[in-house]
Amino acid sequence: MTSPHRENALPDAVPTAASERLSGGSVREAGVLSSRYRWVSVGLFLLVMLDAFVALGVTTIMPTVSRELDGAGLYAFAFAGPVAVSVVGMVAAGIWCDRWNPRSALVISVAIFTAGLTVIALAPNMVAFVGGRLVHGLAGGAVTVALYVVVARIYPQTLHAKVFAAFATAWVIPSLIGPVAAGVLAETIGWRWIFLGVVTLVILAMLIVVPAMRAVRGTANHSPIGRAEVVRIGLAVVVAAAALVIAVAAEMRGPIQSIGPIVAAAIVLIALRPLMPAGTLRARRGLPSVVLLRALLTATFLAAEVYVPLLLITHYGASAALAGLALTAGGLSWSAASWMQGRFPQIGHVLAARIGATGLTVGVGSLVIASLMSATPVVVVVIGWTFAGAGIGLIYPRLGALALGYSTADNQGFNSSALTIGEATASALALASMAVVFSAFGGTDTSTSFAAVFALAGALCALGWLCSPRIAARPELTPPL
């Protein structure tokens, strides 16, 4: 799944639903764990937590998997590929949720998601492993959108912040033990058991979620899929294919390595426009800038994070378990910042975005230093990535709540899919571009290659900082710095 997590906060100047009327005639807000919402909240919490285990576990063990399956050439593709194809799943799920029932979209997506994990666990070679990752990524994109719409349909808007805060909490346990546990398992009984264990737990989570979602209803629009929807799915396929071309170009040589990514990136931008709110690529105020900012900051964090364990293992001689500590630090600080920012609503969204981008910049900067100066202590990387996690954790949740606040019942699926499509596409492009840069500068044989990819991540973060003032719908809503 593609980050349906770590959420918390309500948007400024966005109307909120009235408090829920409970028994006794009093008007008060039912909690996320009240009898009405308890089991669906628990089930969604478990799904997000298991997604976190997979995301953090894969990043930690990929150097080990790549070595065992002799798949160094597909290392970057194993990350960029699933993110790229997730765009197709997001569009399809968004259409399904807007026209039918998000409950069935979630159930079907989780079933395919589980099948992908099974293929990964049983993969005899790197090609099969990547194939399973593509299936897992396709379904994961659909699950992400379905989760957002389920939240919008089940809970009143006054509870959205608390639900997303619970999603943030769902990352705490995986962040604490996930990377280290994955590293230990990979070095002892084998990395395959990580995925087999998650498959079992996902099935158990769905046994809780499905009965609890009986109250989820579809929209009144039950008309068959029309030409516009087919075009949207086709455009998503084009976006995914172009992103995959960029990832494959990293392993090519000659003119195709430089020309191919440029052409593919242009195709992505053209095909992406109809899938986004109007004005997204121009950073129009309001929802378009919310989508763009989250895409830029998520791409910065996720793409840079992929190379953190690889840097520590190949250039610092760290074990997989030790390399996982940096991911643990980043995951914990993300969750902590996500929880804390909801307790300080006086911090405006724009200010939060700029502070968050600054923290992310500090983290990426520490990685550049660690790449160029081999004598840098490992603790610098860990502390730096803690700043990065705290930075994105401060603003990521607010962007999710803002997107829902700018939506209506008729476009929740489209806007939710646009939000996740934006971050998935940006992440896929960033991962693919970094793979090209990493290969061009010598790969794991040189420290310059690591510095180059982290510098590219820093450039994306700078663009996000410039975009941050435009997430407010009107200039007068922008708080003073």
Stockholm file with secondary structure:
# STOCKHOLM 1.0

chainA/1-481         MTSPHRENALPDAVPTAASERLSGGSVREAGVLSSRYRWVSVGLFLLVMLDAFVALGVTTIMPTVSRELDGAGLYAFAFAGPVAVSVVGMVAAGIWCDRWNPRSALVISVAIFTAGLTVIALAPNMVAFVGGRLVHGLAGGAVTVALYVVVARIYPQTLHAKVFAAFATAWVIPSLIGPVAAGVLAETIGWRWIFLGVVTLVILAMLIVVPAMRAVRGTANHSPIGRAEVVRIGLAVVVAAAALVIAVAAEMRGPIQSIGPIVAAAIVLIALRPLMPAGTLRARRGLPSVVLLRALLTATFLAAEVYVPLLLITHYGASAALAGLALTAGGLSWSAASWMQGRFPQIGHVLAARIGATGLTVGVGSLVIASLMSATPVVVVVIGWTFAGAGIGLIYPRLGALALGYSTADNQGFNSSALTIGEATASALALASMAVVFSAFGGTDTSTSFAAVFALAGALCALGWLCSPRIAARPELTPPL
#=GR chainA/1-481 SS CCCCCSCCCCCTTCCCCCCCBCTTSCBCCCCTTSTTTHHHHHHHHHHHHHHHHHHHHHHHHHHHHHHHTTCGGGTTHHHHHHHHHHHHHHHHHHHHHHHSCHHHHHHHHHHHHHHHHHHHHHCSSHHHHHHHHHHHHHHHHHHHHHHHHHHHHHSCGGGHHHHHHHHHHTTHHHHHHHHHHHHHHHHTTCTHHHHHHHHHHHHHHHHHHHHHTTTCCCCSCCCCCCHHHHHHHHHHHHHHHHHHHHHHHTTCCSHHHHHHHHHHHHHHHHHHGGGSCTTGGGTCTTHHHHHHHHHHHHHHHHHHHHHHHHHHHHHSCCCHHHHHHHHHHHHHHHHHHHHHHTTCTTSCHHHHHHHHHHHHHHHHHHHHHHHHCTTSCHHHHHHHHHHHHHHHHHHHHHHHHHHHHTCCTTTHHHHHHHHHHHHHHHHHHHHHHHHHHHHHTTGGGCHHHHHHHHHHHHHHHHHHHHHGGGGSSSGGGSCCC
#=GC SS_cons         CCCCCSCCCCCTTCCCCCCCBCTTSCBCCCCTTSTTTHHHHHHHHHHHHHHHHHHHHHHHHHHHHHHHTTCGGGTTHHHHHHHHHHHHHHHHHHHHHHHSCHHHHHHHHHHHHHHHHHHHHHCSSHHHHHHHHHHHHHHHHHHHHHHHHHHHHHSCGGGHHHHHHHHHHTTHHHHHHHHHHHHHHHHTTCTHHHHHHHHHHHHHHHHHHHHHTTTCCCCSCCCCCCHHHHHHHHHHHHHHHHHHHHHHHTTCCSHHHHHHHHHHHHHHHHHHGGGSCTTGGGTCTTHHHHHHHHHHHHHHHHHHHHHHHHHHHHHSCCCHHHHHHHHHHHHHHHHHHHHHHTTCTTSCHHHHHHHHHHHHHHHHHHHHHHHHCTTSCHHHHHHHHHHHHHHHHHHHHHHHHHHHHTCCTTTHHHHHHHHHHHHHHHHHHHHHHHHHHHHHTTGGGCHHHHHHHHHHHHHHHHHHHHHGGGGSSSGGGSCCC
//
